[in-house]
């Protein structure tokens, strides 16, 4: 997958994950970073399950990346919640 495809998958996946988790941070770069990290997480989970990871720019790749991004954002929210309770 090309560099530009990673950016688009990251953007769409990051926006979708932020919508699902109701993340209040904004910005395209934040969404792209969350989405790309989510692609690595989601792709790793899919490969561990014996399925195809994120290989090309299609709806499946965006959904796998969004799954990973949702997991990432939930972990970040849990960490933020713990720090706020002390």
PDB file of N, CA, C and O in Angstrom, chain B, residues numbered from 101:
ATOM      1  N   UNK B 101       0.844  -1.169   0.000  1.00  0.00           N
ATOM      2  CA  UNK B 101       0.000   0.000   0.000  1.00  0.00           C
ATOM      3  C   UNK B 101       0.896   1.241   0.000  1.00  0.00           C
ATOM      4  O   UNK B 101       1.914   1.273   0.690  1.00  0.00           O
ATOM      5  N   UNK B 102       0.519   2.248  -0.765  1.00  0.00           N
ATOM      6  CA  UNK B 102       1.339   3.445  -0.881  1.00  0.00           C
ATOM      7  C   UNK B 102       1.166   4.357   0.336  1.00  0.00           C
ATOM      8  O   UNK B 102       0.236   4.204   1.128  1.00  0.00           O
ATOM      9  N   UNK B 103       2.076   5.294   0.451  1.00  0.00           N
ATOM     10  CA  UNK B 103       2.061   6.247   1.562  1.00  0.00           C
ATOM     11  C   UNK B 103       0.759   7.043   1.578  1.00  0.00           C
ATOM     12  O   UNK B 103       0.182   7.263   2.643  1.00  0.00           O
ATOM     13  N   UNK B 104       0.299   7.467   0.425  1.00  0.00           N
ATOM     14  CA  UNK B 104      -0.933   8.236   0.322  1.00  0.00           C
ATOM     15  C   UNK B 104      -2.145   7.403   0.733  1.00  0.00           C
ATOM     16  O   UNK B 104      -3.073   7.920   1.355  1.00  0.00           O
ATOM     17  N   UNK B 105      -2.138   6.125   0.389  1.00  0.00           N
ATOM     18  CA  UNK B 105      -3.228   5.235   0.800  1.00  0.00           C
ATOM     19  C   UNK B 105      -3.277   5.091   2.314  1.00  0.00           C
ATOM     20  O   UNK B 105      -4.360   5.066   2.899  1.00  0.00           O
ATOM     21  N   UNK B 106      -2.099   4.995   2.961  1.00  0.00           N
ATOM     22  CA  UNK B 106      -2.055   4.912   4.420  1.00  0.00           C
ATOM     23  C   UNK B 106      -2.672   6.162   5.044  1.00  0.00           C
ATOM     24  O   UNK B 106      -3.382   6.075   6.046  1.00  0.00           O
ATOM     25  N   UNK B 107      -2.400   7.319   4.452  1.00  0.00           N
ATOM     26  CA  UNK B 107      -2.950   8.566   4.985  1.00  0.00           C
ATOM     27  C   UNK B 107      -4.470   8.572   4.871  1.00  0.00           C
ATOM     28  O   UNK B 107      -5.159   8.949   5.819  1.00  0.00           O
ATOM     29  N   UNK B 108      -5.000   8.159   3.720  1.00  0.00           N
ATOM     30  CA  UNK B 108      -6.448   8.146   3.540  1.00  0.00           C
ATOM     31  C   UNK B 108      -7.124   7.109   4.426  1.00  0.00           C
ATOM     32  O   UNK B 108      -8.162   7.391   5.025  1.00  0.00           O
ATOM     33  N   UNK B 109      -6.552   5.916   4.517  1.00  0.00           N
ATOM     34  CA  UNK B 109      -7.104   4.895   5.409  1.00  0.00           C
ATOM     35  C   UNK B 109      -7.056   5.413   6.843  1.00  0.00           C
ATOM     36  O   UNK B 109      -8.027   5.265   7.584  1.00  0.00           O
ATOM     37  N   UNK B 110      -5.942   6.015   7.239  1.00  0.00           N
ATOM     38  CA  UNK B 110      -5.809   6.561   8.583  1.00  0.00           C
ATOM     39  C   UNK B 110      -6.826   7.653   8.871  1.00  0.00           C
ATOM     40  O   UNK B 110      -7.409   7.689   9.954  1.00  0.00           O
ATOM     41  N   UNK B 111      -7.040   8.538   7.915  1.00  0.00           N
ATOM     42  CA  UNK B 111      -7.998   9.621   8.107  1.00  0.00           C
ATOM     43  C   UNK B 111      -9.411   9.081   8.281  1.00  0.00           C
ATOM     44  O   UNK B 111     -10.101   9.444   9.233  1.00  0.00           O
ATOM     45  N   UNK B 112      -9.843   8.224   7.377  1.00  0.00           N
ATOM     46  CA  UNK B 112     -11.203   7.686   7.463  1.00  0.00           C
ATOM     47  C   UNK B 112     -11.394   6.834   8.709  1.00  0.00           C
ATOM     48  O   UNK B 112     -12.417   6.937   9.385  1.00  0.00           O
ATOM     49  N   UNK B 113     -10.417   5.998   9.013  1.00  0.00           N
ATOM     50  CA  UNK B 113     -10.515   5.136  10.195  1.00  0.00           C
ATOM     51  C   UNK B 113     -10.479   5.968  11.469  1.00  0.00           C
ATOM     52  O   UNK B 113     -11.228   5.695  12.407  1.00  0.00           O
ATOM     53  N   UNK B 114      -9.623   6.974  11.515  1.00  0.00           N
ATOM     54  CA  UNK B 114      -9.535   7.838  12.686  1.00  0.00           C
ATOM     55  C   UNK B 114     -10.813   8.614  12.925  1.00  0.00           C
ATOM     56  O   UNK B 114     -11.266   8.730  14.063  1.00  0.00           O
ATOM     57  N   UNK B 115     -11.401   9.147  11.863  1.00  0.00           N
ATOM     58  CA  UNK B 115     -12.666   9.869  12.002  1.00  0.00           C
ATOM     59  C   UNK B 115     -13.783   8.947  12.476  1.00  0.00           C
ATOM     60  O   UNK B 115     -14.582   9.317  13.337  1.00  0.00           O
ATOM     61  N   UNK B 116     -13.832   7.749  11.909  1.00  0.00           N
ATOM     62  CA  UNK B 116     -14.853   6.778  12.312  1.00  0.00           C
ATOM     63  C   UNK B 116     -14.672   6.372  13.771  1.00  0.00           C
ATOM     64  O   UNK B 116     -15.646   6.303  14.520  1.00  0.00           O
ATOM     65  N   UNK B 117     -13.452   6.109  14.173  1.00  0.00           N
ATOM     66  CA  UNK B 117     -13.179   5.708  15.556  1.00  0.00           C
ATOM     67  C   UNK B 117     -13.482   6.841  16.525  1.00  0.00           C
ATOM     68  O   UNK B 117     -14.026   6.600  17.603  1.00  0.00           O
ATOM     69  N   UNK B 118     -13.142   8.066  16.162  1.00  0.00           N
ATOM     70  CA  UNK B 118     -13.446   9.202  17.035  1.00  0.00           C
ATOM     71  C   UNK B 118     -14.948   9.390  17.179  1.00  0.00           C
ATOM     72  O   UNK B 118     -15.423   9.764  18.251  1.00  0.00           O
ATOM     73  N   UNK B 119     -15.702   9.136  16.117  1.00  0.00           N
ATOM     74  CA  UNK B 119     -17.155   9.232  16.177  1.00  0.00           C
ATOM     75  C   UNK B 119     -17.729   8.140  17.083  1.00  0.00           C
ATOM     76  O   UNK B 119     -18.610   8.411  17.899  1.00  0.00           O
ATOM     77  N   UNK B 120     -17.235   6.914  16.942  1.00  0.00           N
ATOM     78  CA  UNK B 120     -17.738   5.786  17.734  1.00  0.00           C
ATOM     79  C   UNK B 120     -17.445   5.975  19.215  1.00  0.00           C
ATOM     80  O   UNK B 120     -18.306   5.712  20.053  1.00  0.00           O
ATOM     81  N   UNK B 121     -16.238   6.429  19.548  1.00  0.00           N
ATOM     82  CA  UNK B 121     -15.846   6.556  20.955  1.00  0.00           C
ATOM     83  C   UNK B 121     -16.184   7.929  21.535  1.00  0.00           C
ATOM     84  O   UNK B 121     -15.923   8.189  22.710  1.00  0.00           O
ATOM     85  N   UNK B 122     -16.763   8.806  20.714  1.00  0.00           N
ATOM     86  CA  UNK B 122     -17.120  10.160  21.148  1.00  0.00           C
ATOM     87  C   UNK B 122     -15.894  10.911  21.685  1.00  0.00           C
ATOM     88  O   UNK B 122     -15.964  11.582  22.714  1.00  0.00           O
ATOM     89  N   UNK B 123     -14.779  10.785  20.972  1.00  0.00           N
ATOM     90  CA  UNK B 123     -13.533  11.473  21.338  1.00  0.00           C
ATOM     91  C   UNK B 123     -13.658  12.940  20.960  1.00  0.00           C
ATOM     92  O   UNK B 123     -14.001  13.256  19.821  1.00  0.00           O
ATOM     93  N   UNK B 124     -13.387  13.837  21.896  1.00  0.00           N
ATOM     94  CA  UNK B 124     -13.602  15.261  21.674  1.00  0.00           C
ATOM     95  C   UNK B 124     -12.398  16.007  21.114  1.00  0.00           C
ATOM     96  O   UNK B 124     -12.489  17.206  20.848  1.00  0.00           O
ATOM     97  N   UNK B 125     -11.292  15.332  20.933  1.00  0.00           N
ATOM     98  CA  UNK B 125     -10.131  16.010  20.327  1.00  0.00           C
ATOM     99  C   UNK B 125     -10.391  16.210  18.845  1.00  0.00           C
ATOM    100  O   UNK B 125     -11.122  15.440  18.223  1.00  0.00           O
ATOM    101  N   UNK B 126      -9.791  17.245  18.288  1.00  0.00           N
ATOM    102  CA  UNK B 126     -10.042  17.534  16.879  1.00  0.00           C
ATOM    103  C   UNK B 126      -8.740  17.682  16.117  1.00  0.00           C
ATOM    104  O   UNK B 126      -7.663  17.792  16.704  1.00  0.00           O
ATOM    105  N   UNK B 127      -8.857  17.683  14.822  1.00  0.00           N
ATOM    106  CA  UNK B 127      -7.718  17.896  13.949  1.00  0.00           C
ATOM    107  C   UNK B 127      -7.475  16.725  13.018  1.00  0.00           C
ATOM    108  O   UNK B 127      -7.620  15.560  13.391  1.00  0.00           O
ATOM    109  N   UNK B 128      -7.105  17.066  11.806  1.00  0.00           N
ATOM    110  CA  UNK B 128      -6.842  16.042  10.798  1.00  0.00           C
ATOM    111  C   UNK B 128      -5.617  15.207  11.149  1.00  0.00           C
ATOM    112  O   UNK B 128      -5.634  13.986  10.989  1.00  0.00           O
ATOM    113  N   UNK B 129      -4.564  15.845  11.621  1.00  0.00           N
ATOM    114  CA  UNK B 129      -3.349  15.094  11.952  1.00  0.00           C
ATOM    115  C   UNK B 129      -3.601  14.108  13.085  1.00  0.00           C
ATOM    116  O   UNK B 129      -3.097  12.985  13.052  1.00  0.00           O
ATOM    117  N   UNK B 130      -4.374  14.514  14.087  1.00  0.00           N
ATOM    118  CA  UNK B 130      -4.727  13.617  15.182  1.00  0.00           C
ATOM    119  C   UNK B 130      -5.510  12.416  14.650  1.00  0.00           C
ATOM    120  O   UNK B 130      -5.226  11.276  15.019  1.00  0.00           O
ATOM    121  N   UNK B 131      -6.498  12.671  13.782  1.00  0.00           N
ATOM    122  CA  UNK B 131      -7.297  11.590  13.209  1.00  0.00           C
ATOM    123  C   UNK B 131      -6.440  10.650  12.375  1.00  0.00           C
ATOM    124  O   UNK B 131      -6.594   9.432  12.453  1.00  0.00           O
ATOM    125  N   UNK B 132      -5.541  11.210  11.579  1.00  0.00           N
ATOM    126  CA  UNK B 132      -4.670  10.381  10.734  1.00  0.00           C
ATOM    127  C   UNK B 132      -3.763   9.512  11.597  1.00  0.00           C
ATOM    128  O   UNK B 132      -3.607   8.321  11.328  1.00  0.00           O
ATOM    129  N   UNK B 133      -3.165  10.098  12.630  1.00  0.00           N
ATOM    130  CA  UNK B 133      -2.276   9.333  13.514  1.00  0.00           C
ATOM    131  C   UNK B 133      -3.025   8.217  14.227  1.00  0.00           C
ATOM    132  O   UNK B 133      -2.539   7.089  14.305  1.00  0.00           O
ATOM    133  N   UNK B 134      -4.208   8.530  14.748  1.00  0.00           N
ATOM    134  CA  UNK B 134      -5.024   7.512  15.422  1.00  0.00           C
ATOM    135  C   UNK B 134      -5.391   6.406  14.437  1.00  0.00           C
ATOM    136  O   UNK B 134      -5.337   5.225  14.780  1.00  0.00           O
ATOM    137  N   UNK B 135      -5.762   6.780  13.226  1.00  0.00           N
ATOM    138  CA  UNK B 135      -6.148   5.800  12.214  1.00  0.00           C
ATOM    139  C   UNK B 135      -4.991   4.918  11.766  1.00  0.00           C
ATOM    140  O   UNK B 135      -5.163   3.713  11.587  1.00  0.00           O
ATOM    141  N   UNK B 136      -3.820   5.505  11.584  1.00  0.00           N
ATOM    142  CA  UNK B 136      -2.659   4.712  11.157  1.00  0.00           C
ATOM    143  C   UNK B 136      -2.224   3.769  12.270  1.00  0.00           C
ATOM    144  O   UNK B 136      -1.925   2.602  12.013  1.00  0.00           O
ATOM    145  N   UNK B 137      -2.185   4.264  13.505  1.00  0.00           N
ATOM    146  CA  UNK B 137      -1.874   3.372  14.628  1.00  0.00           C
ATOM    147  C   UNK B 137      -2.937   2.285  14.750  1.00  0.00           C
ATOM    148  O   UNK B 137      -2.623   1.132  15.048  1.00  0.00           O
ATOM    149  N   UNK B 138      -4.179   2.653  14.522  1.00  0.00           N
ATOM    150  CA  UNK B 138      -5.265   1.673  14.531  1.00  0.00           C
ATOM    151  C   UNK B 138      -5.114   0.636  13.442  1.00  0.00           C
ATOM    152  O   UNK B 138      -5.472  -0.525  13.640  1.00  0.00           O
ATOM    153  N   UNK B 139      -4.584   1.036  12.281  1.00  0.00           N
ATOM    154  CA  UNK B 139      -4.350   0.085  11.196  1.00  0.00           C
ATOM    155  C   UNK B 139      -3.307  -0.952  11.602  1.00  0.00           C
ATOM    156  O   UNK B 139      -3.442  -2.136  11.292  1.00  0.00           O
ATOM    157  N   UNK B 140      -2.271  -0.498  12.294  1.00  0.00           N
ATOM    158  CA  UNK B 140      -1.259  -1.446  12.778  1.00  0.00           C
ATOM    159  C   UNK B 140      -1.854  -2.392  13.828  1.00  0.00           C
ATOM    160  O   UNK B 140      -1.603  -3.597  13.802  1.00  0.00           O
ATOM    161  N   UNK B 141      -2.638  -1.838  14.744  1.00  0.00           N
ATOM    162  CA  UNK B 141      -3.245  -2.660  15.795  1.00  0.00           C
ATOM    163  C   UNK B 141      -4.267  -3.628  15.193  1.00  0.00           C
ATOM    164  O   UNK B 141      -4.218  -4.830  15.453  1.00  0.00           O
ATOM    165  N   UNK B 142      -5.189  -3.099  14.391  1.00  0.00           N
ATOM    166  CA  UNK B 142      -6.212  -3.944  13.773  1.00  0.00           C
ATOM    167  C   UNK B 142      -5.616  -4.969  12.822  1.00  0.00           C
ATOM    168  O   UNK B 142      -6.061  -6.116  12.786  1.00  0.00           O
ATOM    169  N   UNK B 143      -4.609  -4.562  12.047  1.00  0.00           N
ATOM    170  CA  UNK B 143      -3.948  -5.505  11.134  1.00  0.00           C
ATOM    171  C   UNK B 143      -3.233  -6.606  11.882  1.00  0.00           C
ATOM    172  O   UNK B 143      -3.243  -7.760  11.453  1.00  0.00           O
ATOM    173  N   UNK B 144      -2.605  -6.258  13.008  1.00  0.00           N
ATOM    174  CA  UNK B 144      -1.932  -7.263  13.839  1.00  0.00           C
ATOM    175  C   UNK B 144      -2.917  -8.254  14.426  1.00  0.00           C
ATOM    176  O   UNK B 144      -2.653  -9.456  14.466  1.00  0.00           O
ATOM    177  N   UNK B 145      -4.061  -7.744  14.883  1.00  0.00           N
ATOM    178  CA  UNK B 145      -5.096  -8.632  15.433  1.00  0.00           C
ATOM    179  C   UNK B 145      -5.629  -9.562  14.350  1.00  0.00           C
ATOM    180  O   UNK B 145      -5.812 -10.755  14.590  1.00  0.00           O
ATOM    181  N   UNK B 146      -5.876  -9.028  13.177  1.00  0.00           N
ATOM    182  CA  UNK B 146      -6.406  -9.858  12.081  1.00  0.00           C
ATOM    183  C   UNK B 146      -5.391 -10.911  11.645  1.00  0.00           C
ATOM    184  O   UNK B 146      -5.766 -12.055  11.388  1.00  0.00           O
ATOM    185  N   UNK B 147      -4.127 -10.550  11.558  1.00  0.00           N
ATOM    186  CA  UNK B 147      -3.107 -11.525  11.170  1.00  0.00           C
ATOM    187  C   UNK B 147      -2.940 -12.590  12.239  1.00  0.00           C
ATOM    188  O   UNK B 147      -2.692 -13.752  11.918  1.00  0.00           O
ATOM    189  N   UNK B 148      -3.072 -12.211  13.515  1.00  0.00           N
ATOM    190  CA  UNK B 148      -2.987 -13.188  14.601  1.00  0.00           C
ATOM    191  C   UNK B 148      -4.158 -14.164  14.535  1.00  0.00           C
ATOM    192  O   UNK B 148      -4.042 -15.315  14.958  1.00  0.00           O
ATOM    193  N   UNK B 149      -5.284 -13.697  14.003  1.00  0.00           N
ATOM    194  CA  UNK B 149      -6.454 -14.558  13.854  1.00  0.00           C
ATOM    195  C   UNK B 149      -6.406 -15.365  12.558  1.00  0.00           C
ATOM    196  O   UNK B 149      -7.325 -16.132  12.272  1.00  0.00           O
ATOM    197  N   UNK B 150      -5.339 -15.198  11.772  1.00  0.00           N
ATOM    198  CA  UNK B 150      -5.183 -15.951  10.535  1.00  0.00           C
ATOM    199  C   UNK B 150      -5.878 -15.330   9.339  1.00  0.00           C
ATOM    200  O   UNK B 150      -6.042 -15.986   8.310  1.00  0.00           O
ATOM    201  N   UNK B 151      -6.284 -14.089   9.458  1.00  0.00           N
ATOM    202  CA  UNK B 151      -6.960 -13.384   8.364  1.00  0.00           C
ATOM    203  C   UNK B 151      -6.017 -12.368   7.734  1.00  0.00           C
ATOM    204  O   UNK B 151      -4.919 -12.122   8.233  1.00  0.00           O
ATOM    205  N   UNK B 152      -6.466 -11.789   6.634  1.00  0.00           N
ATOM    206  CA  UNK B 152      -5.683 -10.766   5.942  1.00  0.00           C
ATOM    207  C   UNK B 152      -5.739  -9.467   6.728  1.00  0.00           C
ATOM    208  O   UNK B 152      -6.805  -9.079   7.205  1.00  0.00           O
ATOM    209  N   UNK B 153      -4.609  -8.793   6.868  1.00  0.00           N
ATOM    210  CA  UNK B 153      -4.538  -7.516   7.593  1.00  0.00           C
ATOM    211  C   UNK B 153      -4.942  -6.364   6.703  1.00  0.00           C
ATOM    212  O   UNK B 153      -5.853  -6.494   5.885  1.00  0.00           O
ATOM    213  N   UNK B 154      -4.281  -5.249   6.854  1.00  0.00           N
ATOM    214  CA  UNK B 154      -4.546  -4.056   6.046  1.00  0.00           C
ATOM    215  C   UNK B 154      -3.532  -4.042   4.914  1.00  0.00           C
ATOM    216  O   UNK B 154      -2.349  -3.780   5.132  1.00  0.00           O
ATOM    217  N   UNK B 155      -4.005  -4.329   3.697  1.00  0.00           N
ATOM    218  CA  UNK B 155      -3.091  -4.439   2.562  1.00  0.00           C
ATOM    219  C   UNK B 155      -3.357  -3.441   1.453  1.00  0.00           C
ATOM    220  O   UNK B 155      -2.440  -3.085   0.713  1.00  0.00           O
ATOM    221  N   UNK B 156      -4.589  -2.984   1.321  1.00  0.00           N
ATOM    222  CA  UNK B 156      -4.930  -2.103   0.215  1.00  0.00           C
ATOM    223  C   UNK B 156      -5.971  -1.098   0.676  1.00  0.00           C
ATOM    224  O   UNK B 156      -6.502  -1.204   1.782  1.00  0.00           O
ATOM    225  N   UNK B 157      -6.255  -0.133  -0.167  1.00  0.00           N
ATOM    226  CA  UNK B 157      -7.229   0.897   0.178  1.00  0.00           C
ATOM    227  C   UNK B 157      -8.604   0.421  -0.256  1.00  0.00           C
ATOM    228  O   UNK B 157      -8.982   0.562  -1.419  1.00  0.00           O
ATOM    229  N   UNK B 158      -9.350  -0.144   0.688  1.00  0.00           N
ATOM    230  CA  UNK B 158     -10.722  -0.564   0.448  1.00  0.00           C
ATOM    231  C   UNK B 158     -11.511  -0.454   1.746  1.00  0.00           C
ATOM    232  O   UNK B 158     -10.948  -0.120   2.789  1.00  0.00           O
ATOM    233  N   UNK B 159     -12.799  -0.730   1.687  1.00  0.00           N
ATOM    234  CA  UNK B 159     -13.653  -0.562   2.851  1.00  0.00           C
ATOM    235  C   UNK B 159     -13.254  -1.514   3.974  1.00  0.00           C
ATOM    236  O   UNK B 159     -13.352  -1.156   5.147  1.00  0.00           O
ATOM    237  N   UNK B 160     -12.807  -2.718   3.633  1.00  0.00           N
ATOM    238  CA  UNK B 160     -12.390  -3.688   4.644  1.00  0.00           C
ATOM    239  C   UNK B 160     -11.187  -3.167   5.427  1.00  0.00           C
ATOM    240  O   UNK B 160     -11.139  -3.283   6.652  1.00  0.00           O
ATOM    241  N   UNK B 161     -10.235  -2.605   4.727  1.00  0.00           N
ATOM    242  CA  UNK B 161      -9.046  -2.056   5.389  1.00  0.00           C
ATOM    243  C   UNK B 161      -9.414  -0.902   6.311  1.00  0.00           C
ATOM    244  O   UNK B 161      -8.877  -0.790   7.413  1.00  0.00           O
ATOM    245  N   UNK B 162     -10.325  -0.046   5.867  1.00  0.00           N
ATOM    246  CA  UNK B 162     -10.762   1.066   6.706  1.00  0.00           C
ATOM    247  C   UNK B 162     -11.460   0.543   7.959  1.00  0.00           C
ATOM    248  O   UNK B 162     -11.254   1.076   9.049  1.00  0.00           O
ATOM    249  N   UNK B 163     -12.287  -0.497   7.813  1.00  0.00           N
ATOM    250  CA  UNK B 163     -12.991  -1.057   8.967  1.00  0.00           C
ATOM    251  C   UNK B 163     -12.032  -1.747   9.937  1.00  0.00           C
ATOM    252  O   UNK B 163     -12.189  -1.626  11.152  1.00  0.00           O
ATOM    253  N   UNK B 164     -11.039  -2.470   9.411  1.00  0.00           N
ATOM    254  CA  UNK B 164     -10.036  -3.107  10.280  1.00  0.00           C
ATOM    255  C   UNK B 164      -9.230  -2.039  11.021  1.00  0.00           C
ATOM    256  O   UNK B 164      -8.968  -2.168  12.217  1.00  0.00           O
ATOM    257  N   UNK B 165      -8.844  -0.991  10.306  1.00  0.00           N
ATOM    258  CA  UNK B 165      -8.096   0.097  10.930  1.00  0.00           C
ATOM    259  C   UNK B 165      -8.962   0.820  11.961  1.00  0.00           C
ATOM    260  O   UNK B 165      -8.468   1.208  13.020  1.00  0.00           O
ATOM    261  N   UNK B 166     -10.244   1.001  11.662  1.00  0.00           N
ATOM    262  CA  UNK B 166     -11.146   1.658  12.610  1.00  0.00           C
ATOM    263  C   UNK B 166     -11.318   0.809  13.868  1.00  0.00           C
ATOM    264  O   UNK B 166     -11.400   1.350  14.971  1.00  0.00           O
ATOM    265  N   UNK B 167     -11.373  -0.504  13.715  1.00  0.00           N
ATOM    266  CA  UNK B 167     -11.460  -1.396  14.874  1.00  0.00           C
ATOM    267  C   UNK B 167     -10.240  -1.209  15.775  1.00  0.00           C
ATOM    268  O   UNK B 167     -10.379  -1.071  16.990  1.00  0.00           O
ATOM    269  N   UNK B 168      -9.067  -1.204  15.190  1.00  0.00           N
ATOM    270  CA  UNK B 168      -7.849  -0.974  15.961  1.00  0.00           C
ATOM    271  C   UNK B 168      -7.815   0.402  16.580  1.00  0.00           C
ATOM    272  O   UNK B 168      -7.352   0.562  17.709  1.00  0.00           O
ATOM    273  N   UNK B 169      -8.303   1.410  15.855  1.00  0.00           N
ATOM    274  CA  UNK B 169      -8.311   2.778  16.370  1.00  0.00           C
ATOM    275  C   UNK B 169      -9.294   2.921  17.531  1.00  0.00           C
ATOM    276  O   UNK B 169      -9.019   3.644  18.489  1.00  0.00           O
ATOM    277  N   UNK B 170     -10.437   2.237  17.452  1.00  0.00           N
ATOM    278  CA  UNK B 170     -11.393   2.259  18.561  1.00  0.00           C
ATOM    279  C   UNK B 170     -10.756   1.649  19.799  1.00  0.00           C
ATOM    280  O   UNK B 170     -10.879   2.196  20.894  1.00  0.00           O
ATOM    281  N   UNK B 171     -10.077   0.522  19.634  1.00  0.00           N
ATOM    282  CA  UNK B 171      -9.392  -0.092  20.771  1.00  0.00           C
ATOM    283  C   UNK B 171      -8.347   0.854  21.355  1.00  0.00           C
ATOM    284  O   UNK B 171      -8.244   0.991  22.574  1.00  0.00           O
ATOM    285  N   UNK B 172      -7.582   1.499  20.501  1.00  0.00           N
ATOM    286  CA  UNK B 172      -6.573   2.458  20.950  1.00  0.00           C
ATOM    287  C   UNK B 172      -7.208   3.600  21.742  1.00  0.00           C
ATOM    288  O   UNK B 172      -6.724   3.953  22.817  1.00  0.00           O
ATOM    289  N   UNK B 173      -8.282   4.174  21.220  1.00  0.00           N
ATOM    290  CA  UNK B 173      -8.925   5.295  21.897  1.00  0.00           C
ATOM    291  C   UNK B 173      -9.557   4.878  23.222  1.00  0.00           C
ATOM    292  O   UNK B 173      -9.543   5.645  24.185  1.00  0.00           O
ATOM    293  N   UNK B 174     -10.109   3.669  23.278  1.00  0.00           N
ATOM    294  CA  UNK B 174     -10.678   3.185  24.541  1.00  0.00           C
ATOM    295  C   UNK B 174      -9.599   3.008  25.603  1.00  0.00           C
ATOM    296  O   UNK B 174      -9.816   3.328  26.771  1.00  0.00           O
ATOM    297  N   UNK B 175      -8.440   2.500  25.199  1.00  0.00           N
ATOM    298  CA  UNK B 175      -7.329   2.356  26.145  1.00  0.00           C
ATOM    299  C   UNK B 175      -6.860   3.733  26.603  1.00  0.00           C
ATOM    300  O   UNK B 175      -6.603   3.932  27.790  1.00  0.00           O
ATOM    301  N   UNK B 176      -6.746   4.682  25.683  1.00  0.00           N
ATOM    302  CA  UNK B 176      -6.324   6.035  26.053  1.00  0.00           C
ATOM    303  C   UNK B 176      -7.339   6.697  26.986  1.00  0.00           C
ATOM    304  O   UNK B 176      -6.954   7.398  27.922  1.00  0.00           O
ATOM    305  N   UNK B 177      -8.635   6.478  26.737  1.00  0.00           N
ATOM    306  CA  UNK B 177      -9.653   7.034  27.620  1.00  0.00           C
ATOM    307  C   UNK B 177      -9.589   6.398  29.005  1.00  0.00           C
ATOM    308  O   UNK B 177      -9.800   7.081  30.007  1.00  0.00           O
ATOM    309  N   UNK B 178      -9.304   5.112  29.073  1.00  0.00           N
ATOM    310  CA  UNK B 178      -9.189   4.431  30.365  1.00  0.00           C
ATOM    311  C   UNK B 178      -7.984   4.965  31.138  1.00  0.00           C
ATOM    312  O   UNK B 178      -8.062   5.162  32.351  1.00  0.00           O
ATOM    313  N   UNK B 179      -6.884   5.197  30.448  1.00  0.00           N
ATOM    314  CA  UNK B 179      -5.697   5.750  31.105  1.00  0.00           C
ATOM    315  C   UNK B 179      -5.975   7.166  31.592  1.00  0.00           C
ATOM    316  O   UNK B 179      -5.614   7.516  32.716  1.00  0.00           O
ATOM    317  N   UNK B 180      -6.608   7.976  30.768  1.00  0.00           N
ATOM    318  CA  UNK B 180      -6.955   9.332  31.148  1.00  0.00           C
ATOM    319  C   UNK B 180      -7.913   9.346  32.320  1.00  0.00           C
ATOM    320  O   UNK B 180      -7.812  10.209  33.193  1.00  0.00           O
ATOM    321  N   UNK B 181      -8.846   8.399  32.355  1.00  0.00           N
ATOM    322  CA  UNK B 181      -9.801   8.306  33.453  1.00  0.00           C
ATOM    323  C   UNK B 181      -9.134   7.967  34.773  1.00  0.00           C
ATOM    324  O   UNK B 181      -9.517   8.501  35.814  1.00  0.00           O
ATOM    325  N   UNK B 182      -8.150   7.096  34.747  1.00  0.00           N
ATOM    326  CA  UNK B 182      -7.417   6.740  35.956  1.00  0.00           C
ATOM    327  C   UNK B 182      -6.618   7.915  36.496  1.00  0.00           C
ATOM    328  O   UNK B 182      -6.568   8.135  37.706  1.00  0.00           O
ATOM    329  N   UNK B 183      -6.002   8.657  35.614  1.00  0.00           N
ATOM    330  CA  UNK B 183      -5.207   9.811  36.060  1.00  0.00           C
ATOM    331  C   UNK B 183      -6.098  10.877  36.662  1.00  0.00           C
ATOM    332  O   UNK B 183      -5.698  11.563  37.603  1.00  0.00           O
ATOM    333  N   UNK B 184      -7.307  11.026  36.126  1.00  0.00           N
ATOM    334  CA  UNK B 184      -8.214  12.037  36.644  1.00  0.00           C
ATOM    335  C   UNK B 184      -8.816  11.692  37.989  1.00  0.00           C
ATOM    336  O   UNK B 184      -9.285  12.583  38.697  1.00  0.00           O
ATOM    337  N   UNK B 185      -8.815  10.407  38.365  1.00  0.00           N
ATOM    338  CA  UNK B 185      -9.446  10.002  39.623  1.00  0.00           C
ATOM    339  C   UNK B 185      -8.506  10.112  40.825  1.00  0.00           C
ATOM    340  O   UNK B 185      -8.954   9.964  41.962  1.00  0.00           O
ATOM    341  N   UNK B 186      -7.225  10.365  40.604  1.00  0.00           N
ATOM    342  CA  UNK B 186      -6.270  10.468  41.732  1.00  0.00           C
ATOM    343  C   UNK B 186      -6.274  11.815  42.348  1.00  0.00           C
ATOM    344  O   UNK B 186      -5.533  12.061  43.300  1.00  0.00           O
TER     345      UNK B 186
END
